[in-house]
Amino acid sequence: MKHNNQLPNQHFKKEWQQRVRTWFDQPGRKLRRHNTRVAKAAKIAPRPIERLRPVVRCQTIKYNRKVRVGRAKISPKWAQTVGIAVDFRRKNRSEESLNSNVARLNEYRSRLVVLPRNSKNRTPEIVAAYKSAVQATGTIIPVTNNYVAEEPRKITQEEKDFKAFYALRQARANKRYRGVRDALAKARAEEEAQKGLSSTTSWNHKSAIKNNADNTRKALHSMCHYLSSRKVPLVLRAMLIRSVLLPMATYGGELFGMSIARSTKLQNIIGNACRAVMGCGSSTALSRLRDELKIATVNTKTAVARELVITAAGLRQIQSGTPVVSNVLPMIRYM
């Protein structure tokens, strides 16, 4: 053998006479199947030969306008005794198919004659109906196609503007994230209820300080790039701390006051902002940075605002002729 050719591998000894499959007993098998069906029908008489199956839609857009016999899921123990097929996988995903199958089952049960196995529970009426019953052959309650084709019409502007794909995806997302969104909404409502600021004497200063710290920290993170930028004048960056961060940190402090211990977290956030403006590390003294930027401490700013509120409230009450009440103060925000 020469060259890079295919190796000869001819199969000349197949012995097909010994391996051929014949079907000479097909007429006999046909008769045997027929006799088996007749014997089974006589054994289960007068029960129906076939089982009741629900109405289902065919698959794909091409055939889903047609209905056919499918499978149902009901109580397995009861269904198997009265000739109803059982399928644990099937679900009715629309009200239309559910109502049609419920009506189908009700119609089947209205025609059904059940003979109790216990002879003591058999009444003369049930026995008479059982003896006069005729065994049903073929499909139980055949399915009828009630589809009516619509006449051609002009497409409306609303139908043209409707985005089917977007609507389906949005509905799917709403269903998928419904539990998470409800949990978040509930948590936010509880948080707002806890940190809700009011002018009553029962105001919890701890939740207010925590809320101020969270808001100030978020604001600092959002403007950190602006504060550390050398392209922005130092005066503007210092003014941003005095006009935005410091009022957010001291918000509501005129009602309950902020000592050095209470304002520690808030003062740390303001100190981080000062370090970002000056470009210094954590080893630099904050008092020196505050003096250069002319930024007051949180407790000092709060004490000044509290004194102004008390003074203004006392003057208003004195002018109006009412006694001075120091535990009920208006909520005034001083920038």
Wavefront OBJ file of the C-alpha trace (Angstrom):
o trace
v 0.000 0.000 0.000
v 1.364 3.407 -0.975
v 0.680 7.003 -0.031
v -1.485 8.444 2.748
v -4.766 6.856 1.694
v -7.636 5.541 3.760
v -7.164 2.053 5.117
v -9.486 -0.506 3.498
v -12.079 -1.690 5.967
v -14.902 -3.208 3.951
v -17.496 -5.257 5.851
v -18.332 -8.095 3.499
v -19.364 -10.644 6.177
v -22.357 -8.926 7.830
v -24.431 -12.125 8.209
v -27.615 -10.058 7.984
v -29.749 -13.177 7.665
v -29.035 -13.887 11.341
v -29.562 -10.298 12.527
v -32.592 -9.113 10.515
v -35.710 -8.147 12.551
v -38.967 -9.554 11.185
v -42.535 -8.439 12.005
v -44.558 -11.408 10.877
v -46.518 -11.536 14.149
v -47.967 -8.013 13.706
v -51.550 -9.224 13.007
v -51.385 -11.498 16.029
v -50.133 -8.676 18.283
v -52.917 -6.423 17.025
v -55.496 -9.016 18.003
v -53.839 -9.537 21.366
v -53.903 -5.817 22.159
v -57.569 -5.660 21.192
v -58.424 -8.583 23.428
v -56.479 -6.964 26.294
v -58.467 -3.725 25.937
v -61.763 -5.619 25.865
v -60.829 -7.636 28.957
v -59.765 -4.486 30.820
v -63.021 -2.692 29.891
v -65.062 -5.670 31.116
v -63.040 -5.835 34.346
v -63.514 -2.163 35.289
v -67.119 -1.884 34.029
v -69.155 0.278 34.453
v -66.252 2.650 35.066
v -65.156 4.736 32.035
v -62.405 3.261 29.916
v -60.405 6.487 29.754
v -59.572 8.984 32.477
v -60.812 12.556 32.712
v -58.185 15.109 31.686
v -58.322 18.920 31.882
v -58.390 21.449 29.069
v -54.943 22.908 28.322
v -53.460 25.169 25.686
v -51.088 23.851 23.064
v -47.474 24.997 23.107
v -45.902 27.871 21.110
v -47.566 30.958 19.657
v -48.515 29.051 16.519
v -50.806 26.585 18.286
v -51.737 28.237 21.597
v -55.126 29.308 20.224
v -56.139 25.655 20.261
v -57.170 23.749 23.363
v -56.589 20.085 23.938
v -56.937 17.480 26.647
v -54.170 17.742 29.213
v -53.547 16.657 32.781
v -54.919 17.835 36.130
v -53.775 17.890 39.728
v -56.337 17.266 42.469
v -56.457 15.042 45.527
v -54.555 11.939 44.365
v -56.336 9.446 46.620
v -59.802 10.525 45.549
v -58.963 11.142 41.873
v -57.484 7.708 41.238
v -60.607 6.014 42.551
v -63.038 7.879 40.295
v -61.136 7.854 37.004
v -59.405 11.237 37.047
v -55.800 11.518 35.897
v -53.285 12.939 38.387
v -50.186 14.982 37.553
v -48.177 16.667 40.294
v -46.323 18.937 37.844
v -49.195 20.811 36.261
v -50.406 24.264 37.410
v -53.246 26.505 36.249
v -51.541 29.836 35.556
v -54.600 31.763 34.349
v -58.098 32.338 35.688
v -59.631 31.321 32.359
v -58.114 27.830 32.297
v -58.765 27.384 36.011
v -62.465 28.233 35.672
v -62.866 25.995 32.616
v -61.272 23.042 34.388
v -63.331 23.632 37.535
v -66.489 23.577 35.423
v -65.232 20.434 33.695
v -64.626 18.661 37.003
v -68.013 19.745 38.351
v -69.725 18.389 35.249
v -67.844 15.101 35.607
v -68.788 14.799 39.276
v -72.457 15.529 38.464
v -72.490 12.554 36.072
v -70.433 10.350 38.372
v -72.037 7.461 40.258
v -69.850 6.209 43.109
v -70.707 2.872 44.724
v -69.275 2.696 48.263
v -67.110 -0.316 48.970
v -68.746 -0.833 52.335
v -72.121 -2.475 51.733
v -73.570 -0.757 54.810
v -73.187 2.642 53.140
v -74.989 1.578 49.926
v -78.482 2.992 49.581
v -81.119 1.565 47.208
v -80.912 4.708 45.028
v -77.129 4.376 44.592
v -77.413 0.653 43.805
v -80.149 1.274 41.231
v -78.155 4.063 39.571
v -75.065 1.844 39.526
v -76.903 -1.038 37.831
v -78.436 1.249 35.212
v -75.152 3.034 34.444
v -73.631 2.579 30.989
v -69.881 2.375 30.549
v -68.528 5.455 28.752
v -66.185 4.825 25.850
v -63.901 7.261 24.099
v -62.839 10.678 25.404
v -64.584 11.739 28.594
v -66.328 15.106 28.047
v -64.697 15.966 24.693
v -62.985 19.335 24.359
v -64.607 21.958 22.158
v -62.616 24.776 20.557
v -64.400 28.068 21.198
v -61.827 30.263 19.493
v -63.350 32.982 17.326
v -61.014 34.851 14.997
v -61.235 38.638 15.177
v -62.083 40.631 12.116
v -59.266 42.764 10.672
v -59.180 46.273 12.123
v -56.901 49.273 12.254
v -54.222 49.331 14.942
v -54.866 52.050 17.504
v -52.255 54.558 18.624
v -52.357 53.139 22.158
v -51.451 49.698 20.810
v -48.607 51.182 18.782
v -47.180 52.976 21.815
v -47.456 49.929 24.073
v -44.086 48.247 24.690
v -44.866 44.603 25.275
v -41.335 43.435 26.015
v -40.732 46.241 28.501
v -44.067 45.554 30.233
v -43.278 41.850 30.578
v -39.801 42.473 31.962
v -41.096 45.118 34.343
v -43.829 42.809 35.631
v -41.299 40.021 36.066
v -38.931 42.305 37.988
v -41.754 43.606 40.189
v -42.757 40.069 41.094
v -39.185 38.961 41.707
v -38.170 41.880 43.929
v -41.514 42.404 45.638
v -40.457 40.796 48.918
v -37.148 42.649 49.041
v -38.767 45.992 48.263
v -41.491 45.470 50.864
v -38.871 44.593 53.482
v -36.816 47.688 52.597
v -39.885 49.916 52.688
v -40.868 48.522 56.070
v -37.343 49.018 57.417
v -37.238 52.592 56.103
v -40.632 53.354 57.625
v -39.488 52.032 60.986
v -36.255 54.007 60.719
v -38.123 57.184 59.826
v -40.512 56.594 62.716
v -37.585 56.184 65.101
v -35.535 59.098 63.863
v -38.477 61.354 63.020
v -37.743 64.778 64.487
v -40.526 66.550 66.353
v -40.869 69.389 68.788
v -42.156 67.219 71.647
v -40.272 66.698 74.893
v -40.090 62.926 74.240
v -37.643 63.388 71.372
v -34.853 60.821 71.563
v -31.567 62.703 71.158
v -29.601 59.486 70.463
v -31.512 58.718 67.266
v -31.243 62.366 66.196
v -27.468 62.426 66.680
v -27.124 59.106 64.823
v -29.221 60.463 61.973
v -27.076 63.611 61.814
v -23.901 61.518 61.762
v -25.205 59.334 58.903
v -26.290 62.302 56.803
v -23.054 64.215 57.430
v -20.945 61.174 56.572
v -22.843 60.637 53.304
v -22.429 64.304 52.394
v -18.698 64.157 53.136
v -18.275 61.097 50.914
v -20.125 62.797 48.064
v -17.979 65.990 48.246
v -14.659 64.415 49.227
v -13.212 64.895 45.733
v -14.223 68.566 45.747
v -12.742 69.200 49.203
v -9.382 67.609 48.356
v -9.067 69.288 44.951
v -6.288 71.880 44.779
v -7.987 73.556 41.825
v -10.704 74.887 44.123
v -9.691 77.844 46.318
v -9.170 77.082 49.983
v -11.713 79.721 51.004
v -14.498 78.032 49.050
v -13.678 74.611 50.463
v -13.698 75.950 54.023
v -16.972 77.753 53.324
v -18.455 74.460 52.110
v -17.718 72.856 55.488
v -19.175 75.810 57.409
v -22.323 76.089 55.258
v -23.120 72.406 54.563
v -21.418 69.876 56.827
v -21.500 71.826 60.075
v -25.240 72.698 59.877
v -26.048 69.045 59.080
v -24.041 67.896 62.096
v -25.668 70.411 64.487
v -29.234 70.030 63.190
v -31.677 69.831 66.115
v -28.947 70.334 68.695
v -30.596 73.525 69.947
v -33.421 71.417 71.423
v -31.417 68.949 73.495
v -27.875 70.315 73.451
v -24.658 68.541 72.489
v -21.890 68.050 74.971
v -18.368 67.024 73.984
v -19.233 63.371 74.681
v -22.389 63.476 72.548
v -20.722 65.226 69.631
v -17.627 63.012 69.415
v -18.718 61.132 66.256
v -19.913 64.314 64.593
v -16.703 66.133 65.472
v -14.646 63.298 63.964
v -16.503 63.651 60.661
v -15.911 67.408 60.609
v -12.257 66.766 61.475
v -11.915 64.385 58.514
v -13.335 67.091 56.269
v -10.760 69.599 57.620
v -7.938 67.143 56.984
v -9.192 66.586 53.426
v -9.213 70.340 52.793
v -5.712 70.902 54.189
v -4.276 67.642 52.825
v -2.991 66.557 56.252
v -2.814 63.158 57.910
v -4.319 61.894 61.140
v -1.305 63.054 63.166
v -2.066 66.737 62.584
v -3.809 68.518 65.479
v -7.431 69.329 64.672
v -7.461 72.482 66.784
v -4.786 74.019 64.564
v -6.706 73.101 61.378
v -9.962 74.523 62.758
v -8.238 77.774 63.716
v -6.744 78.177 60.237
v -10.055 77.407 58.526
v -12.111 79.361 61.097
v -14.444 76.427 61.765
v -16.103 76.148 65.183
v -16.538 72.849 67.014
v -19.876 71.029 66.957
v -20.633 71.525 70.653
v -19.748 75.227 70.500
v -21.963 75.772 67.457
v -24.805 73.913 69.169
v -24.406 75.837 72.430
v -24.627 79.164 70.614
v -27.729 78.074 68.704
v -29.364 76.741 71.875
v -28.730 80.000 73.706
v -30.236 81.989 70.826
v -33.335 79.762 70.759
v -33.913 80.039 74.493
v -33.435 83.803 74.390
v -35.755 84.256 71.407
v -38.440 82.009 72.930
v -38.267 83.854 76.262
v -38.577 87.243 74.601
v -41.604 86.129 72.553
v -43.339 84.721 75.604
v -42.593 87.822 77.658
v -43.945 90.075 74.926
v -47.087 87.988 74.600
v -47.655 87.998 78.365
v -47.432 84.195 78.779
v -45.232 82.487 81.373
v -41.833 81.280 80.165
v -41.764 77.519 79.457
v -38.253 76.247 78.807
v -39.061 72.614 77.926
v -41.082 73.419 74.797
v -38.905 75.145 72.202
v -39.465 75.776 68.523
v -37.321 73.887 66.052
v -35.122 76.504 64.448
v -32.162 75.621 62.276
v -29.204 77.965 62.488
v -26.690 77.708 59.679
l 1 2 3 4 5 6 7 8 9 10 11 12 13 14 15 16 17 18 19 20 21 22 23 24 25 26 27 28 29 30 31 32 33 34 35 36 37 38 39 40 41 42 43 44 45 46 47 48 49 50 51 52 53 54 55 56 57 58 59 60 61 62 63 64 65 66 67 68 69 70 71 72 73 74 75 76 77 78 79 80 81 82 83 84 85 86 87 88 89 90 91 92 93 94 95 96 97 98 99 100 101 102 103 104 105 106 107 108 109 110 111 112 113 114 115 116 117 118 119 120 121 122 123 124 125 126 127 128 129 130 131 132 133 134 135 136 137 138 139 140 141 142 143 144 145 146 147 148 149 150 151 152 153 154 155 156 157 158 159 160 161 162 163 164 165 166 167 168 169 170 171 172 173 174 175 176 177 178 179 180 181 182 183 184 185 186 187 188 189 190 191 192 193 194 195 196 197 198 199 200 201 202 203 204 205 206 207 208 209 210 211 212 213 214 215 216 217 218 219 220 221 222 223 224 225 226 227 228 229 230 231 232 233 234 235 236 237 238 239 240 241 242 243 244 245 246 247 248 249 250 251 252 253 254 255 256 257 258 259 260 261 262 263 264 265 266 267 268 269 270 271 272 273 274 275 276 277 278 279 280 281 282 283 284 285 286 287 288 289 290 291 292 293 294 295 296 297 298 299 300 301 302 303 304 305 306 307 308 309 310 311 312 313 314 315 316 317 318 319 320 321 322 323 324 325 326 327 328 329 330 331 332 333 334 335
